[in-house]
Amino acid sequence: MKILLVYNPQAGNGRAKALLPEVESYLAGSGLITEILLTERAGHATELVATTDLSQYDALIASGGDGTLFEVINGYYRNERNRKPPIGLIPNGTGNAFMKDLGLHKSDWKKAIDTIVRAKTRALDVGRFETQGEVHYFLNIVGMGFVTDVAEAATPLKWMGNGAYTAATLKKLIGLKSQRYEIEVDGKTLKRDGVFVEVANSRFTGTTFLMAPKAKLDDGLLDLVLLNNISRLKLLRLFTSIYDGSHINYPEIEYIQGKKIRVTEERPGKLIPDGEVMGSTPVSFECLHRDIEFLWPDDEYQSN
């Protein structure tokens, strides 16, 4: 089996670079023929995948955080070759939310490689969104509003690991403001005063937050989680409930599923797809049903 490994050595605050010799050794010991492309900057993974002849490989593997996987997915869709292999993941970033849907933990890079060797695939939905005249693709979640403010504040705190998101939330809570949203879901229009909107394909964000507990990766639907106007104190209580998904029971939360979604903010703000801050509202979403093949653990195949 020949694989192309797109590897971000800066992932996990540089821990990925130190881990690379062990990863290479385990790949070789597993019988995989591996070609490695190292990323050098933001957006580089997308460029590498978009311009590589993927037809010569049996699998395309992303190794880094959620941002690396996001870039690989976008390069995959920009690649004009007719034959493209299934995609896989070796997690080693600061934030690896998508690995949770695979039943993996941050230290499970060997288990991730074992999954690649077994070559069992699952057809997954892919989210497509259009912003500022550009089209992008995602497997995980795109956030707007307060969650984007938190993500920007968490970037210089990534040395704290998962605690970066908690610290950033507390910091941004002081200046919390709601705003007017207009949201269209499959032709039905909602107008709300809200704090944030998340459009999810998978369940987790920020590694440990179970933002969209009803999300399924192959149901042909995107899950919209809208937090309507709420006090700072109650938001702080709600924040702790996102760890287990019970936040969706709060009356201020609306949880809606749909195939096509459009979000407009009164004060246009940035988006955060899969941990990367980019684009802005208004933004349109569409679910591409079972559009890619992903290398998937046997024991998790029926549980998502």
N, C-alpha and C positions, 0 to 999 in steps of 0.2 A: 504494500500500500504506500503510495507516494503522496505526501501532503505538503502544502505551502503554509508555513507558519509566519504570520504577521505579528511581530513581537515588539511590544513597547518597553524598552529597557528602563524608562523613567517611571513606570507604573509603581504604585505602592511607595511613593517617595524614594524611588531608586532601588527598592528591594528586589524588583524584577531583574535588574542587571546582575546582582549578586547571585540570583537563583538560576540564571541562564545555563551555566555549565551543568548543573544537576538536571535541568529539564532536557538538555541535549542528550545527556547520558541515558536518561530513562527512555526517551524516545527511541534512541538507537537500540537499547536493550529490549524494547518492545517489538522490534522488527520493522519499524517505520522508516521509510526513506524520506528524509525531511530537508526541505529547502527553507532557509530562514531569511526573512526580510525584516531588518530592524528599522523602526520608525525614528525619525530625528526631530520632529516638530508636530505641532497641532495640524491636523488635516493630512499629514503625510500618508497615513494608512489608506485613506480614501484614494489618494493619487496612485499609490503602489498597486492596489487591487484593481483599480479601473483600467490600468494600462498593461496588466500582466495577462499572458495567455493562460487562462485558468483551465483550459481543456486538457492540459497535460498532467493535471493533478486529480487524485481521487478524493481529496478533501481540502477545504480552505479553513484554516484555524486562526482565530483571533486570540491573542494572549496579552492581557492588560486589564484595565478596568472597563466599566460600562462605556466610557467614551471611546475606547479602542474598538469595542464591538460595534458601536454606532458607526464609526468611520469605515470599518470593514464592510458592514452591510450596505452603506452608501456607495462604496467603491464597487461592490458586487453588482448593484443595480445600474451603475454607470458603465460597467464593462459590456461591450457590444458583442462579445462572443456568444454564439448560440448555445454551446454546451458549457455549463458551469456546474462544479461539484457541490456536494452538500457542505454546510458550514458547521464548524465546531468551536468550542471554547475551552481555553485553559485560563482560569481566573487567577490573577495575581495583582490586582489593583487596590487602590484605597477603597473605592466603592465598587462592589460587584453585586448589584441587585439581581441581575438576571440569573446568576448562578444559583440563587435560592430556588428558582423554578425548576432547575435541573436537580435539585436535592443535594447541591454541593455547598461546602463551606470554603472559606478563604484558603485553608491549608490543604484542600483536596485536589491539588494539581495532579497528583499521581492518579487519583480516581478519574479525573477528567481525561487524562491520556488513555487510561484503560477503556473508557467509553469510546474514544476515537478508534482504538484498535478493534473493538467489536463491530464498528461500522453499522450500527443499527440507527435508522433515521426516523424522524417524525416530521410530518408536514405541518408547518407553523404558519399562522397568520402574520402578516407584516403591516404595520401602520405606515401610511403615506400621508405626508402633510405638505402643504404649499404655503409659503410665507415670503413676502417681498419679491414675488415673481420667481422664486426658486422652489424646487421640489426636493424633499428629503424623505428618508425612510427610517423607521425605528422598530425595535422589538419590544421595548420596555414601556416607558412613560414619558409624556411631554407635559411639563407644568407651566403655569402662568400665574401672575400675581405674587402673593406673599412668598410662595415656594421658590420663585425665581430670585427674589431678594435674598432669601436665606442661602440659596446655592451660591450666589455671588459672594456673600459674606463668608461662606465656608471655604472658599477656594484657598485663601492664604492660611487657613487653619488645618489643612489636610494632614499636617504632621500629627494631629490629634487623633487620626483614624476616624472611627464612627462618631466620636465625641465632637467632631467638627460641626456636624449638622445640629447637634443639641446646643452648642455654644452660639452658633450663628442664629438659631431660632430665638434664643433669649435676647440676643443683641438687637434683632430686628423687631421684636415684639413691642418695644418702646414706641416706635413710630408707626405702628399698625394703622392702616386706613383701608376702609372698604371702598369699592367703586362699583359703577354700573356695568353690568355685563349683558350682552345680548347673545344668546346661545341658540343655535339651530341644530336640532337632532332629527335626522331623517324627515326634514320638511316641517317639523313643529318648532315654533319659536318661543323661547323663554326669555324674560327680562328680569334680572335679579340684581340686588345690591349684595356683592360678595367680596370675599377675601382672597380666595384662590380657586383655580380650576386645574384639575389633572385629567388628562386623557390617556387612558392606560390600555395596553395590549396584554401586559403581564401583571403580576400581582404586587411585586415589591418595588420600592424605591429607596435610595440611600442605604442599600444593603439590608437594613433591619426593619424598615417601615412597611407594614402590610397595608399599603395604600388602597389597593383595589382587590379585596378578598374574593369577589365573585368572578374575577377575570379568568378566562380560559383562553389558552393560546391557539385554539383551533376551532372556535365557535363562530367565526365570521363577524364578531362584534367588537367594538371598542367600548370601554367602560369609562364614563364620565363621572368624576367625583367633584362636586361643587360645594364649597363651604360658603354659606351665606353669612350675612352680617352677624358678628359675634363679639362679645366683650373680650378684652385682653385676658382677664382672669379665666374665663371659661375656655378660651383658646389654649391656654396653658394646660388646663386639665385635659382638653381634647387631644393635645399633642401627645401626651403619654399613652393615650389609647390607640394611637396609630400603630404601635408596636404589635398589637394582636388583632388589629382590624376592627375593633369594637367601636371606633369612631363613627362608623356608618350608622350607628344607632342614635346618634345625636340628632335632634330635630333640625339643627342648622345645616346638616349634611343632606344633599340630594345625590342620589346614585342612579344614573341612567345609562342604559346600554343602547348602542345604535351602530349603524354601518357607516353613516356619514355625519360629520359634526363640523360646525363652523362656530368660532368664538371671536367676538368683537369686544374690546374693552373701551370704556369711556376715555381712559388715559392709556393709550397704546404702550405696552410694555414688552420686555424681552421674553423669550421662551427658553425652557430648559429641557431639551430632549436628551434622555439617557445621561444626565449629568453634565451636558455641554450647554453653555449659555450662548444662544445665537438666535437670529431672526426676531420677529416681533408680531404682535397681533395687528390686524385681524389675521386669522389663520384657519385654513380648511383641512379637515382630516377625512381619510377614507381607509377602511379596512380591506386589505387584499387577502382574501380567504385562502389559507393553506398555500401560500405562494412560494415558500422556500422549504427545502429539506434541511433539517438540522440533526446533527449527531446527538442521540439521546440515550440516557441510561435506561436499560431494560426495566429496572424496578420502579422507575418514575413515570413510565410511559402512560399508564392509565390514571395517574393521580392528579393531573393538571388539566 
